[in-house]
Amino acid sequence: MQWVKAFHIIFVICWFAGLFYLPRLFVNHAMADDSATRERLQLMERKLLRFMTPLAILAVVFGIWLWSYYGFFDGAGWRWMHIKLSLVVLLIGYHGWCWKLYHDFAADRNTRSHVWYRVFNELPVLALFAIVILVVVKPF
């Protein structure tokens, strides 16, 4: 089971790298004022999404594997896990939102400013802090 845990952590780290970088590309895309730059950023966004999506799926698959191995945590001492899983569901939704934003940029329908994307870029950081604290400290 240690191998499963190791691969889960590896895929989570790789997924988060994409979650941190993709919105940063959106910041630059929102500020771009020439078509060549926008096209280059769109290509980078598409390649990153295609790279990070399988990593997200693998992180979830290995997480479910761990979850099923250790049991589904029905006791009161596992409340931290339920909060963590809720945050993971929100991250999956964030990932899906990134796909929508990518498609908005691709169709030239972006209506948000680079400042909005700078704030949007910080959401996975907050989730990461909360998840690591929940897993390591188990405060609930």
Secondary structure, DSSP 8 states (H G I E B T S, - for coil): -HHHHHHHHHHHHHHHHHHHHHHHHHHHHHH--SHHHHHHHHHHHHHHHHHHHHHHHHHHHHHHHHHHHH----SGGGHHHHHHHHHHHHHHHHHHHHHHHHHHHHTT-----HHHHHHHTTHHHHHHHHHHHHHHH---
